[in-house]
Amino acid sequence: MPNKSRAEVQQETARSEPPDATARPESTDGERGFPRIYRDHARKVARWAARLGGPFIEPLDIVQEVFEVAHRRLSTLRPDVSPSTWLFAITRNTILANRRKYRLRSWVSSIVPGILDRTSAGPLPTPLESLERREAATKLHELLDALPERQRTAFLLYELEGLSSAEVASLMDAPIGTTRLWLHRARTRFLRLMEEEP
């Protein structure tokens, strides 16, 4: 039998080896998979954002956030989960986080107007307005500091950072039921403190 070249042996080996059962038809690991996922699903994500977000959510902002999260967490997309299902979960969680942030901004601004208005548009605040904003920021932090430390941390992670209950529990190294209890108590106390403000 004639000797075969290395290239011929490699070709025959590649043909005879069974395909890797864990390999995806189209890799979503790393940069190569992300452009395809974005191209195939960006319009769908924008449609979900518009329908689920309501009038206070900007769909294009949601799309950007969703794909930033998707890019960061691409390695978590399992072979048995479709990209659509995975992206829908990210979209839903992103919208929920934004809605929570909107509600919290509404609560805070109803007590201390202007504290969260950090846009650069418009004229610079007057010295009096700057003073009022500093006083409002101080008041907000006083309200937050009145919460027990674990409740305060859970509240900030959930309401301001937009993390899920599970993510808060993971970061705080506590059972999810416990963190939900902390969140409930923190919300109740925070709202009561807001109502007591003169």
C-alpha positions as CSV (number, residue, x, y, z in Angstrom):
1,M,0.0,0.0,0.0
2,P,1.5,3.3,-1.1
3,N,2.6,5.8,1.6
4,K,0.1,8.6,2.0
5,S,1.0,12.3,2.4
6,R,0.2,14.0,5.7
7,A,-2.4,16.2,3.9
8,E,-4.2,13.1,2.6
9,V,-4.2,11.4,6.1
10,Q,-5.7,14.6,7.6
11,Q,-8.4,14.8,5.0
12,E,-9.4,11.2,5.5
13,T,-9.4,11.6,9.3
14,A,-11.6,14.7,9.1
15,R,-14.1,12.9,6.8
16,S,-14.2,9.8,9.1
17,E,-14.6,11.6,12.4
18,P,-18.2,12.1,13.6
19,P,-19.3,15.6,14.1
20,D,-19.0,17.0,17.6
21,A,-22.4,16.5,19.3
22,T,-21.9,19.7,21.3
23,A,-21.0,21.9,18.4
24,R,-23.6,24.4,17.3
25,P,-24.6,24.7,13.6
26,E,-23.4,28.2,13.8
27,S,-21.1,29.1,16.6
28,T,-22.3,31.8,19.0
29,D,-19.2,31.7,21.1
30,G,-17.1,34.9,20.8
31,E,-17.2,37.5,18.1
32,R,-18.0,35.3,15.2
33,G,-21.5,34.4,16.4
34,F,-22.6,37.8,17.7
35,P,-22.9,39.7,14.3
36,R,-25.1,37.0,13.0
37,I,-27.3,37.0,16.1
38,Y,-27.6,40.8,15.9
39,R,-28.4,40.8,12.2
40,D,-31.0,38.1,12.5
41,H,-32.8,39.4,15.6
42,A,-32.3,43.2,16.0
43,R,-35.7,44.0,14.4
44,K,-37.5,41.4,16.5
45,V,-36.0,42.8,19.7
46,A,-37.0,46.3,18.7
47,R,-40.6,45.1,18.1
48,W,-40.7,43.3,21.5
49,A,-39.3,46.5,23.2
50,A,-42.0,48.7,21.5
51,R,-44.8,46.4,22.5
52,L,-43.7,45.4,26.0
53,G,-42.1,48.6,27.1
54,G,-45.1,51.0,27.1
55,P,-45.0,54.8,26.5
56,F,-42.1,55.5,28.9
57,I,-39.6,53.2,27.3
58,E,-37.5,54.1,24.3
59,P,-37.3,51.0,22.1
60,L,-33.9,51.9,20.5
61,D,-32.4,52.3,23.9
62,I,-33.7,48.9,24.9
63,V,-32.3,47.3,21.8
64,Q,-28.9,48.8,22.6
65,E,-29.0,47.5,26.2
66,V,-30.2,44.1,25.2
67,F,-27.4,43.5,22.7
68,E,-24.8,44.9,25.1
69,V,-26.0,42.3,27.6
70,A,-26.1,39.6,24.9
71,H,-22.6,40.3,23.8
72,R,-21.4,40.2,27.4
73,R,-23.2,36.9,28.1
74,L,-22.8,35.2,24.8
75,S,-21.0,32.2,26.4
76,T,-24.2,31.5,28.5
77,L,-26.3,30.7,25.4
78,R,-26.7,27.0,25.6
79,P,-26.9,24.8,22.5
80,D,-30.4,23.6,23.4
81,V,-31.8,27.2,23.7
82,S,-32.7,29.1,20.6
83,P,-31.3,32.6,20.3
84,S,-34.8,34.0,20.1
85,T,-35.8,32.6,23.4
86,W,-32.6,33.7,25.0
87,L,-32.9,37.3,23.6
88,F,-36.6,37.5,24.6
89,A,-35.6,36.7,28.2
90,I,-32.9,39.4,28.1
91,T,-35.3,41.9,26.5
92,R,-38.0,41.2,29.1
93,N,-35.6,41.6,32.0
94,T,-34.1,44.8,30.5
95,I,-37.6,46.3,30.2
96,L,-38.5,45.3,33.7
97,A,-35.3,47.0,35.0
98,N,-36.0,50.2,33.1
99,R,-39.6,50.3,34.3
100,R,-38.4,49.9,37.9
101,K,-35.9,52.7,37.4
102,Y,-38.7,54.9,35.9
103,R,-40.9,54.2,38.9
104,L,-38.1,54.9,41.4
105,R,-37.3,58.1,39.6
106,S,-40.9,59.1,39.8
107,W,-41.0,58.4,43.6
108,V,-37.8,60.3,44.2
109,S,-38.6,63.3,42.0
110,S,-42.0,63.6,43.6
111,I,-40.3,64.3,46.9
112,V,-37.1,66.0,45.7
113,P,-37.8,67.5,42.2
114,G,-34.8,67.9,40.0
115,I,-32.5,65.5,41.8
116,L,-32.3,63.0,39.0
117,D,-32.3,65.5,36.2
118,R,-28.7,65.2,35.0
119,T,-29.2,66.1,31.3
120,S,-26.8,68.5,29.8
121,A,-29.5,70.2,27.7
122,G,-30.6,73.7,28.7
123,P,-28.9,76.4,30.7
124,L,-26.7,75.7,33.6
125,P,-28.4,75.7,37.0
126,T,-28.3,78.9,39.0
127,P,-26.4,78.9,42.3
128,L,-29.7,78.7,44.1
129,E,-30.8,75.7,41.9
130,S,-27.4,74.0,42.5
131,L,-27.9,74.4,46.2
132,E,-31.4,73.0,46.1
133,R,-30.2,70.0,44.2
134,R,-27.4,69.3,46.6
135,E,-29.9,69.6,49.5
136,A,-32.2,67.2,47.6
137,A,-29.4,64.7,47.0
138,T,-28.5,64.9,50.7
139,K,-32.2,64.3,51.6
140,L,-32.4,61.2,49.4
141,H,-29.2,59.7,50.8
142,E,-30.6,60.4,54.3
143,L,-33.7,58.4,53.4
144,L,-31.6,55.5,52.0
145,D,-29.2,55.6,55.0
146,A,-32.2,55.2,57.3
147,L,-32.7,51.7,55.9
148,P,-30.9,48.7,57.5
149,E,-27.7,47.9,55.6
150,R,-28.8,44.7,54.0
151,Q,-32.2,46.2,53.0
152,R,-30.5,49.3,51.6
153,T,-28.1,47.2,49.5
154,A,-30.8,44.9,48.2
155,F,-33.0,47.9,47.4
156,L,-30.2,49.8,45.5
157,L,-29.2,46.7,43.5
158,Y,-32.7,45.9,42.5
159,E,-34.2,49.3,42.0
160,L,-31.3,51.4,40.8
161,E,-29.0,48.7,39.2
162,G,-32.0,46.8,37.7
163,L,-30.8,43.4,38.9
164,S,-33.2,40.5,39.2
165,S,-34.0,39.0,42.6
166,A,-31.7,36.0,41.7
167,E,-28.8,38.3,40.8
168,V,-29.3,40.3,44.0
169,A,-29.3,37.0,46.0
170,S,-26.2,35.9,44.2
171,L,-24.3,39.1,44.8
172,M,-25.3,39.3,48.5
173,D,-24.6,35.5,49.0
174,A,-28.1,35.0,50.5
175,P,-31.1,32.8,49.7
176,I,-33.4,34.4,47.1
177,G,-36.4,34.3,49.6
178,T,-34.4,36.3,52.1
179,T,-33.4,38.9,49.6
180,R,-37.0,39.2,48.5
181,L,-38.0,39.8,52.1
182,W,-35.3,42.5,52.4
183,L,-36.6,44.2,49.2
184,H,-40.2,44.1,50.5
185,R,-39.2,45.6,53.8
186,A,-36.9,48.2,52.2
187,R,-39.6,49.4,49.8
188,T,-42.2,49.6,52.6
189,R,-39.8,51.6,54.8
190,F,-38.5,53.8,52.1
191,L,-42.0,54.8,51.0
192,R,-43.1,55.4,54.6
193,L,-40.1,57.7,55.1
194,M,-40.9,59.5,51.9
195,E,-44.5,60.1,53.1
196,E,-43.2,61.4,56.4
197,E,-41.0,64.0,54.7
198,P,-42.4,67.6,55.3
